[in-house]
Amino acid sequence: MPGGQGLRHRTRDLFQRGFRQKGFIPLSTYLRVYKVGDYVDIKMNAAVQKGMAFKWYHGKTGVVWNVTKRAVGVEVNKTLNTQQQQQQQQQRQQRQQQQRQQGQQQQQAAGAGAAATAASTVRGRIIRKRIHVRIEHIQPSRCRADFLKRREDNDAIKHEAKVKGEKPPSLKRQPRVPRDGFTLTNVSMETMTAIPYDIIKEGII
């Protein structure tokens, strides 16, 4: 097993560029416009080392919350595993203990009863991470393409019903219902048997 524990260790295959995708970066990467609220996919480009995100964010989808000169701020939901939760819980306990000690020292020094404030905790398993990534390492996401198309179709149906003066139909998506039952009638039974194999006719003997 490799012993490297660097920032980008074991990313030789993860960050490699696709087949026939090597070479100069196309200008469309730099001319594309990103706005706050857009959904983007984080896909690291190994040709540019500056502004790369940590390897965990490779392949994740986030929302743009800030746009700078050469980078874009992306907000990504990160799921914590049990080990990370335990580590964070230990760190919170240590911070709370330090705050209690500081509060006790302040109370003793000032002679007043001031309660120590506890550190803010992260409720649940999902936390929001805000990172800045250069534009070479992001691309527009197609995660909302189906939703936008469905919304456009629904608006067209509503407009057509409004022009006709009718009430628009229900546009909610419904789950697939079971198929209707039916009865087979006038079905004749056919008995099928295997044709006997004749080795003499086949010329084996």
TORKENU-626281 format. One line per 5 residues: number of its first residue (from 1); their letters; for each residue x, y, z of C-alpha. Coordinates in steps of 0.02 Angstrom, whole numbers. Layout:
// TORKENU-626281
NUM> a> X/Y/Z; ...
***
This chain:
// TORKENU-626281
1> mpggq> 0/0/0; 65/175/-37; 114/273/114; 81/447/48; -41/550/149
6> glrhr> -28/715/57; -166/831/4; -185/746/-166; -124/573/-127; -194/427/-229
11> trdlf> -272/539/-361; -175/476/-513; -329/393/-586; -456/509/-505; -392/670/-584
16> qrgfr> -336/599/-751; -411/680/-905; -527/584/-1019; -485/494/-1179; -444/619/-1318
21> qkgfi> -480/761/-1196; -298/811/-1164; -212/965/-1230; -261/1147/-1225; -413/1201/-1126
26> plsty> -550/1266/-1242; -595/1450/-1233; -776/1409/-1194; -716/1365/-1019; -665/1546/-989
31> lrvyk> -805/1630/-1087; -946/1541/-997; -1048/1652/-880; -1093/1592/-705; -1222/1678/-596
36> vgdyv> -1269/1660/-414; -1392/1518/-394; -1330/1414/-540; -1299/1228/-515; -1123/1171/-561
41> dikmn> -1029/1006/-558; -855/1004/-483; -741/910/-602; -556/938/-574; -444/972/-724
46> aavqk> -270/904/-694; -194/1027/-818; -225/1169/-695; -158/1146/-519; -214/1314/-453
51> gmafk> -383/1329/-372; -414/1142/-359; -535/1082/-227; -501/936/-111; -522/766/-192
56> wyhgk> -682/731/-93; -773/866/-192; -729/789/-361; -893/740/-446; -1005/833/-323
61> tgvvw> -1142/956/-372; -1165/1122/-285; -1245/1294/-298; -1149/1452/-342; -1153/1577/-199
66> nvtkr> -1011/1693/-251; -924/1743/-413; -748/1814/-411; -623/1862/-546; -556/1688/-583
71> avgve> -654/1575/-466; -829/1532/-413; -893/1501/-237; -988/1337/-228; -1096/1275/-84
76> vnktl> -1095/1085/-68; -1188/974/55; -1067/857/143; -1122/699/231; -1025/652/386
81> ntqqq> -986/473/430; -984/402/606; -798/428/631; -806/610/579; -956/637/693
86> qqqqq> -860/563/839; -711/674/803; -820/829/792; -910/780/951; -744/763/1042
91> qrqqr> -688/931/976; -852/1012/1032; -834/936/1204; -657/1003/1217; -713/1176/1163
96> qqqqr> -857/1173/1287; -740/1120/1425; -619/1260/1382; -761/1385/1380; -821/1324/1549
101> qqgqq> -647/1345/1620; -633/1518/1546; -804/1562/1614; -756/1503/1788; -597/1605/1781
106> qqqaa> -694/1759/1727; -820/1731/1866; -683/1717/1994; -596/1871/1926; -750/1979/1910
111> gagaa> -846/1908/2056; -1005/1896/1952; -1102/1743/1899; -1089/1736/1711; -1138/1572/1630
116> ataas> -1023/1499/1499; -1097/1485/1326; -1090/1318/1239; -1018/1297/1065; -1140/1287/922
121> tvrgr> -1169/1109/866; -1210/1038/696; -1378/950/705; -1394/803/588; -1274/719/470
126> iirkr> -1270/847/327; -1172/1009/336; -1152/1145/205; -975/1176/145; -930/1336/53
131> ihvri> -775/1327/-54; -699/1428/-195; -648/1335/-353; -570/1403/-512; -679/1400/-666
136> ehiqp> -569/1269/-749; -629/1142/-621; -817/1169/-637; -947/1146/-773; -1134/1183/-784
141> srcra> -1241/1046/-710; -1386/964/-801; -1470/907/-641; -1618/1027/-667; -1641/999/-854
146> dflkr> -1790/882/-834; -1871/998/-707; -1851/1152/-817; -1923/1061/-967; -2072/998/-865
151> rednd> -2102/1174/-797; -2099/1246/-973; -2224/1116/-1035; -2339/1148/-886; -2334/1336/-917
156> aikhe> -2382/1307/-1098; -2530/1198/-1047; -2588/1328/-921; -2575/1468/-1049; -2673/1368/-1177
161> akvkg> -2811/1332/-1050; -2817/1515/-1000; -2837/1571/-1181; -2982/1450/-1203; -3061/1507/-1040
166> ekpps> -3053/1334/-965; -2989/1272/-799; -2812/1202/-817; -2798/1016/-783; -2701/944/-638
171> lkrqp> -2517/943/-684; -2455/845/-536; -2354/691/-576; -2445/532/-529; -2365/365/-489
176> rvprd> -2383/226/-615; -2545/130/-582; -2564/-58/-604; -2625/-120/-772; -2811/-152/-792
181> gftlt> -2868/-331/-773; -2940/-428/-920; -3012/-601/-955; -2955/-715/-1096; -3100/-788/-1197
186> nvsme> -3109/-910/-1344; -2938/-979/-1310; -2909/-1152/-1381; -2786/-1266/-1296; -2644/-1330/-1403
191> tmtai> -2542/-1478/-1346; -2362/-1469/-1401; -2243/-1617/-1394; -2063/-1640/-1443; -2028/-1713/-1615
196> pydii> -1941/-1882/-1598; -1761/-1879/-1652; -1719/-2009/-1786; -1534/-2048/-1790; -1550/-2152/-1949
201> kegii> -1632/-2010/-2046; -1501/-1888/-1985; -1365/-2001/-2053; -1273/-2025/-1890; -1271/-2216/-1910
***
